[in-house]
Amino acid sequence: MPTTPIKTLSAADKSRLIEMAWEDRTPFDAIEQSFGISESQVIALMRQELKRSSFELWRKRVTGRATKHVALRSKLVNRAYCSTQYKIK
């Protein structure tokens, strides 16, 4: 999938993308599949949109985290998020 320029995203899409990036169990691959935004573009967006201290905390937390990188995940996990994460309101 070709990458999407970040500046073309709507405010709602940016908000959702940031939410997905912040979630520990949503892998970068799921973000790329949903928005066409690569991991490096997600990092750039997070750096741009978050306060510096928040970005640094997030970056430290997700670096090398198995749940954020499909290649590091157990092969038994075949979903992008927890089944109870998105409840119908």
C-alpha distances in whole Angstrom, upper triangle without the diagonal:
4,6,9,13,15,18,16,16,19,22,21,17,18,21,19,17,20,21,19,19,22,23,23,22,18,16,14,11,12,12,8,8,10,9,6,9,10,13,15,14,15,18,19,19,21,23,23,24,26,30,30,32,29,27,29,29,26,25,28,27,23,24,24,24,23,22,19,18,17,18,21,22,24,23,25,23,20,19,18,21,25,26,28,26,25,29,29,32
4,7,10,12,15,14,14,18,21,21,17,18,21,19,17,20,22,19,19,23,24,25,24,20,18,15,13,14,13,9,10,12,10,6,8,9,13,14,12,14,17,17,17,20,22,22,23,25,29,29,31,29,26,28,29,26,24,28,27,24,24,24,25,25,24,20,19,19,20,23,24,27,26,28,26,23,22,20,23,27,28,31,28,27,31,31,33
4,7,9,12,11,12,15,18,18,15,15,18,17,14,16,19,17,16,20,21,22,22,18,16,13,12,13,11,8,10,11,8,5,5,6,10,11,9,11,14,13,13,16,18,18,19,22,25,25,27,25,22,24,26,23,21,25,25,21,21,22,23,23,22,19,18,19,20,23,24,27,26,28,26,24,22,20,22,26,28,30,27,26,29,30,32
4,6,9,7,8,12,14,15,12,12,15,15,12,15,18,16,16,19,21,23,23,19,18,14,14,14,11,9,11,11,7,5,6,8,12,12,9,11,14,13,12,15,17,16,17,20,23,24,27,24,22,24,26,22,22,25,25,22,23,24,24,25,23,20,20,21,23,25,26,29,29,30,27,25,23,20,22,26,28,29,26,25,28,29,30
4,5,6,7,11,13,15,12,11,15,16,13,15,18,18,17,20,22,24,24,21,20,16,17,17,14,12,14,14,10,9,8,10,13,12,9,11,13,11,11,14,15,14,15,18,22,22,25,23,20,23,25,22,21,25,25,23,23,25,26,27,25,22,22,23,25,27,28,31,31,33,30,28,26,23,25,28,30,31,28,27,30,31,32
4,5,6,9,11,12,10,8,12,13,10,12,15,15,14,17,19,22,22,19,18,15,16,16,13,12,15,13,9,10,8,10,12,11,8,9,11,9,7,11,12,11,11,15,18,19,22,20,17,20,22,19,19,23,23,20,21,24,24,25,24,20,21,23,25,26,27,30,31,32,29,28,25,22,23,27,28,29,26,25,28,29,29
4,6,8,10,12,11,9,13,15,13,14,17,18,17,20,22,25,26,22,22,19,20,20,16,16,18,16,12,13,11,14,16,15,11,12,14,12,10,13,14,11,12,16,19,20,23,21,19,22,24,22,21,25,26,24,25,27,27,29,27,24,25,26,28,30,31,34,35,36,33,31,28,25,26,29,31,32,28,27,30,30,31
4,7,9,12,10,10,13,14,13,15,18,18,18,21,23,25,26,22,22,19,20,19,16,15,16,15,11,11,11,14,17,17,13,14,17,14,12,16,17,15,15,19,22,23,26,24,22,25,27,24,24,28,28,25,27,29,29,30,28,24,25,26,29,31,31,34,34,36,32,30,28,24,26,29,30,31,28,26,29,29,29
4,7,8,6,6,10,10,10,12,14,15,15,18,20,22,23,19,20,17,18,17,13,13,15,12,9,11,10,14,16,16,12,12,15,14,11,14,16,14,13,16,20,22,24,22,20,23,24,21,22,26,25,23,25,27,26,27,25,22,23,24,27,29,29,32,32,33,29,28,25,21,22,26,27,27,24,22,25,25,26
4,5,5,6,9,10,10,12,14,15,16,18,20,23,24,20,21,19,20,19,15,16,17,14,11,14,13,17,19,19,15,15,18,16,13,15,18,15,14,17,20,23,25,22,21,25,25,23,24,27,27,25,27,29,28,29,27,24,25,27,30,31,31,34,34,35,31,29,26,23,23,26,27,27,23,21,24,23,23
4,5,5,6,9,10,11,12,14,15,16,18,22,23,20,21,20,21,19,16,17,19,15,13,16,15,18,19,20,16,15,17,16,12,14,16,14,11,14,17,20,22,20,19,23,23,21,22,26,25,23,26,28,27,29,26,23,26,27,30,31,31,34,34,35,31,29,26,23,23,25,26,26,22,20,23,23,22
4,5,5,6,9,10,11,12,14,15,17,20,21,18,20,18,20,17,14,16,17,14,12,15,15,18,19,20,17,15,18,18,14,15,18,16,13,16,19,22,23,20,20,23,23,21,22,26,24,23,26,28,26,27,24,22,24,25,29,30,29,32,32,32,28,27,23,20,20,22,23,22,19,17,19,19,19
4,5,5,6,9,10,10,12,14,15,19,19,16,17,15,16,14,11,13,13,10,8,12,11,15,16,17,14,12,15,15,12,13,16,15,13,15,19,21,23,20,19,22,22,19,21,24,23,21,23,25,24,25,22,19,21,22,26,27,26,29,29,30,26,24,21,18,18,21,22,22,18,17,19,19,20
4,5,5,6,9,10,10,12,14,17,18,15,16,15,16,15,11,13,15,12,10,12,11,14,14,15,12,10,13,12,8,10,13,11,9,12,15,18,20,17,15,19,19,16,18,21,20,19,21,23,22,24,21,18,20,22,25,26,26,29,30,30,27,25,22,19,19,21,23,23,19,18,21,22,22
4,5,5,6,9,10,11,12,16,17,15,16,15,18,15,12,15,16,13,12,15,14,16,16,17,14,12,14,14,11,10,14,13,10,11,15,17,19,15,15,19,18,16,18,21,20,18,21,24,22,23,21,18,21,23,26,26,26,29,30,30,26,25,22,18,17,20,21,21,17,16,18,19,19
4,5,5,6,9,10,11,14,14,12,14,13,15,12,10,13,14,10,10,13,12,15,15,17,15,12,14,15,12,12,16,15,13,14,17,20,21,17,16,20,19,16,18,21,19,17,20,22,20,21,18,16,19,20,23,24,23,26,26,26,23,21,18,15,14,16,18,18,14,13,16,17,17
4,5,5,6,9,10,13,13,10,12,10,12,10,7,10,11,9,8,11,9,11,11,13,11,8,11,12,9,9,13,13,11,13,16,18,19,16,14,18,17,14,15,18,17,15,18,19,18,19,16,14,16,17,21,21,21,24,25,25,22,20,17,14,14,17,19,19,16,15,18,20,21
4,5,5,6,9,12,13,11,12,11,14,13,10,12,15,12,11,14,11,13,12,13,11,8,10,11,8,7,11,11,9,9,13,15,15,12,11,14,14,11,13,16,15,13,16,18,17,19,16,13,16,18,21,21,21,24,26,26,23,22,19,15,15,17,20,20,16,16,19,21,21
4,5,5,6,10,11,9,12,12,15,12,10,14,15,13,13,16,14,15,14,16,15,11,13,15,12,10,14,14,12,12,15,17,17,13,13,16,15,12,14,17,15,13,17,19,17,18,15,13,16,18,21,21,20,23,25,25,21,20,17,13,12,14,17,16,12,12,16,18,18
4,5,5,8,9,6,8,9,11,9,7,11,12,10,11,13,12,13,12,15,14,10,12,15,12,11,15,16,14,14,17,19,19,15,14,17,16,12,14,16,14,12,15,17,15,15,12,10,13,15,18,18,17,20,21,21,17,17,14,10,9,12,15,15,11,12,15,17,19
4,6,8,9,7,8,7,11,10,8,11,13,12,12,13,11,11,9,12,11,7,9,12,10,8,12,13,12,12,15,16,16,13,11,13,13,9,10,13,11,9,12,14,12,14,11,8,11,14,17,17,16,20,21,22,18,18,15,12,12,15,17,18,14,15,19,21,23
4,6,9,8,10,10,14,13,11,14,16,15,15,17,15,15,13,15,14,10,11,14,12,9,12,14,12,11,13,15,14,10,10,12,10,7,10,12,10,9,12,14,12,14,12,10,13,16,19,18,17,21,23,23,19,20,17,13,12,14,17,17,14,15,18,21,22
4,6,6,9,10,13,12,11,15,16,15,16,18,16,16,14,17,17,13,14,17,15,13,16,18,16,15,17,18,17,14,13,15,13,10,12,14,11,9,13,14,12,13,10,9,12,14,17,16,15,18,20,20,16,17,14,10,9,10,14,14,10,12,15,18,20
4,6,8,10,13,12,12,15,17,17,18,19,17,17,14,17,18,14,14,18,17,14,17,20,18,17,19,19,18,15,14,15,13,10,11,12,8,7,11,12,8,9,6,6,10,12,15,13,12,15,17,17,14,15,13,10,9,10,14,14,12,14,18,21,23
4,6,10,11,10,11,14,15,15,17,18,17,17,15,18,19,15,16,20,19,17,20,22,21,20,22,23,21,18,18,19,16,13,14,15,12,10,13,13,9,9,5,6,9,10,13,12,10,12,14,14,11,12,9,7,6,7,11,12,10,13,16,19,21
4,7,8,7,8,11,11,11,13,15,14,14,12,15,16,12,14,17,16,15,18,20,19,18,21,22,22,18,17,19,17,13,14,16,13,11,13,14,11,10,7,6,9,9,13,13,11,14,15,15,12,12,9,5,6,9,12,13,11,12,16,19,21
4,5,5,7,9,10,11,13,13,12,11,9,13,14,11,13,16,16,15,18,20,19,19,22,22,22,19,17,18,17,14,14,15,13,10,12,11,9,9,6,4,5,6,10,10,9,13,14,15,11,11,9,6,8,12,15,17,14,16,19,22,24
4,5,5,6,9,10,10,10,9,7,6,9,10,8,10,13,13,13,15,17,17,18,21,21,21,18,16,17,17,13,13,15,14,10,11,12,11,11,9,6,6,8,11,12,12,15,16,18,15,14,13,9,12,15,18,20,17,18,22,24,26
4,5,5,6,9,10,9,9,8,8,11,12,11,13,16,16,16,19,20,20,21,24,24,25,22,20,21,21,17,16,19,17,13,14,14,13,12,11,8,7,7,10,12,12,15,15,16,14,12,11,9,12,15,18,20,18,18,22,24,27
4,5,5,6,9,9,10,10,10,14,14,12,14,17,16,16,19,21,20,21,24,25,25,22,20,22,21,18,18,20,18,15,16,16,15,14,11,9,10,9,12,14,13,16,16,16,13,11,9,6,9,13,15,17,15,15,19,20,23
4,5,5,6,7,7,8,8,11,10,8,12,14,12,13,16,17,17,18,21,22,23,20,18,20,20,16,16,19,17,14,16,17,15,15,13,10,11,12,15,16,16,19,19,20,17,15,13,9,11,15,17,19,16,16,19,21,23
4,5,5,4,5,5,7,10,10,9,12,14,13,14,17,18,18,20,23,24,25,22,19,22,22,18,18,21,19,16,17,17,17,17,15,12,12,12,14,17,17,20,19,21,18,16,14,12,14,18,20,22,19,19,23,24,26
4,6,6,8,9,11,14,13,12,16,17,16,18,21,21,21,23,26,27,28,25,23,25,25,21,21,24,22,19,20,20,19,18,16,14,13,12,15,18,17,19,19,20,17,14,13,11,13,17,18,21,18,18,21,22,25
4,6,8,11,12,15,14,12,16,17,15,17,20,20,19,21,25,26,27,24,22,25,24,21,21,24,22,19,21,22,20,20,17,15,15,15,18,20,19,22,21,22,18,16,14,11,13,17,17,19,17,16,19,20,22
4,5,9,11,13,11,10,14,15,13,15,18,17,17,19,23,24,26,23,20,23,24,20,20,23,22,19,21,22,21,21,19,16,16,17,19,21,21,24,24,25,22,19,17,14,16,19,21,22,19,18,21,22,24
4,7,10,12,10,10,14,14,13,16,18,18,18,21,24,25,27,24,21,24,25,21,20,24,23,20,21,21,21,21,19,16,16,16,18,21,21,24,24,25,22,20,18,15,18,22,23,25,22,21,25,25,27
4,7,8,6,6,10,10,10,12,14,15,15,17,21,21,23,21,18,20,21,18,17,20,20,17,18,19,19,19,18,14,14,16,18,20,20,24,24,25,22,21,19,16,18,22,24,25,22,22,25,26,28
4,5,5,6,9,10,10,12,14,15,16,18,21,21,23,20,17,19,20,17,15,18,18,15,15,16,17,17,16,13,12,13,15,17,18,22,22,24,21,20,19,16,18,22,24,26,23,23,27,29,30
4,5,5,6,9,10,10,12,14,15,16,19,18,20,18,14,16,17,14,12,15,15,11,11,12,13,14,14,10,10,12,13,15,16,20,21,23,20,19,18,15,17,21,24,25,22,23,27,29,30
4,5,5,6,9,10,11,12,14,15,18,17,19,17,14,15,17,14,12,15,16,13,12,14,15,17,17,13,13,15,16,17,19,23,24,26,24,23,22,19,21,24,27,28,25,26,30,32,33
4,5,5,6,9,10,10,12,14,17,17,19,17,14,16,18,15,13,17,17,15,15,17,18,19,18,15,15,17,19,20,21,25,26,28,25,24,22,19,21,24,27,28,25,25,28,30,31
4,5,5,6,9,10,10,12,15,15,17,14,11,14,15,12,11,14,15,12,13,15,15,17,16,12,13,16,18,18,19,23,24,26,23,22,20,16,18,21,24,25,21,22,25,27,28
4,5,5,6,9,10,10,13,12,14,12,9,11,12,10,8,12,13,10,11,14,14,17,16,12,14,17,18,18,20,24,25,27,24,24,22,19,20,23,26,27,23,24,27,30,31
4,5,5,6,9,10,13,12,15,13,10,12,15,12,11,15,16,14,14,17,18,20,20,16,17,20,21,22,24,27,29,31,27,27,25,22,23,26,29,29,26,26,30,31,32
4,5,5,6,8,12,12,15,13,10,13,15,12,12,16,16,15,16,19,19,21,20,16,18,21,23,23,24,28,29,30,27,27,24,20,21,24,27,27,24,24,27,28,29
4,5,5,6,9,9,11,9,6,10,11,9,9,13,13,12,13,17,17,19,18,15,17,20,22,22,23,26,28,29,26,26,23,20,20,23,26,26,22,22,26,28,28
4,6,6,8,7,10,9,6,8,11,10,9,13,14,13,14,18,18,21,20,17,19,22,24,24,25,29,31,32,29,29,27,23,23,26,29,29,25,26,29,31,32
4,6,8,9,12,11,9,12,14,13,13,16,18,17,18,21,22,24,23,20,22,25,27,27,28,32,33,35,31,31,28,25,25,28,30,30,27,27,30,31,32
4,7,9,12,10,9,12,14,12,13,16,17,17,18,22,22,24,23,19,22,25,27,27,28,31,33,34,30,30,27,23,23,26,28,28,24,24,27,28,28
4,6,8,6,6,9,10,9,11,14,15,15,17,20,20,23,21,19,21,24,27,26,27,30,32,33,30,30,27,23,23,25,28,27,23,24,27,28,28
4,6,5,6,9,10,11,12,14,15,16,18,22,22,25,24,21,24,27,29,28,29,32,35,36,32,33,30,26,26,27,30,29,26,27,29,31,31
4,5,5,6,9,10,10,12,14,15,16,20,20,24,23,21,23,27,28,27,28,32,34,35,32,33,31,27,27,29,32,31,28,29,32,34,34
4,5,5,6,9,10,11,12,14,15,19,19,23,22,20,23,26,28,26,28,31,34,34,31,33,30,27,26,27,31,30,27,28,31,33,33
4,5,5,6,8,10,11,12,14,18,17,21,20,18,21,24,26,24,25,28,31,32,28,29,27,23,22,24,27,26,23,24,27,29,29
4,5,5,6,8,10,11,12,16,16,19,18,16,18,22,23,22,23,27,29,30,27,28,26,22,22,24,27,27,23,25,28,30,31
4,5,5,6,8,10,11,14,15,18,18,16,18,22,23,22,23,27,29,31,28,29,27,24,23,25,29,28,25,27,30,33,33
4,6,5,6,9,10,14,13,17,17,15,18,21,23,21,22,25,28,29,26,27,25,22,21,23,26,26,23,25,28,31,31
4,5,5,6,9,12,11,15,14,12,15,18,20,18,19,22,25,26,23,24,22,19,18,20,23,23,20,22,25,28,29
4,5,5,6,10,10,14,14,11,13,17,18,17,18,22,25,26,23,24,23,19,19,22,25,25,22,24,28,30,31
4,6,6,9,9,13,14,12,14,18,19,17,18,21,24,26,23,25,24,21,21,22,26,26,23,26,29,32,33
4,6,8,7,11,11,10,13,16,17,15,16,19,22,23,20,22,21,18,17,19,22,23,20,22,26,29,30
4,6,5,9,8,7,9,13,14,12,13,17,19,21,18,19,18,15,15,17,21,22,19,21,25,28,29
4,6,9,10,8,9,13,13,12,14,17,20,22,19,21,20,18,18,20,24,25,22,25,28,31,33
4,6,9,8,8,11,10,8,11,14,17,19,17,19,19,17,18,20,23,25,23,25,29,32,34
4,6,6,7,10,10,8,9,12,15,16,14,16,16,14,15,16,20,21,19,22,25,28,30
4,6,5,7,8,5,5,8,11,13,11,13,13,12,13,15,18,20,18,21,25,28,30
4,6,7,9,7,6,9,11,12,9,11,11,9,9,11,15,16,15,17,21,24,26
4,7,9,8,8,12,14,15,12,13,12,9,10,13,17,18,16,18,22,24,27
4,5,5,7,10,12,14,12,12,12,10,13,15,18,21,19,21,24,27,29
4,5,5,8,9,11,9,9,10,9,12,15,17,20,18,20,24,26,29
4,6,8,9,12,11,12,13,13,16,18,21,23,22,24,27,30,33
4,7,9,12,11,12,14,13,15,17,20,23,21,24,27,30,33
4,6,8,7,9,11,11,12,14,17,19,19,21,24,27,30
4,5,6,9,11,12,14,14,17,20,19,22,25,28,31
4,5,7,10,12,14,15,17,20,20,23,25,28,31
4,6,9,12,13,13,14,18,19,21,23,26,29
4,6,8,10,10,12,15,15,17,20,23,26
4,7,9,10,11,15,15,17,19,21,25
4,6,7,8,12,12,13,16,18,21
4,7,9,12,10,12,15,17,20
4,6,8,7,9,12,15,18
4,5,5,8,11,14,17
4,6,7,9,12,15
4,6,6,10,12
4,6,10,12
4,7,9
4,6
4
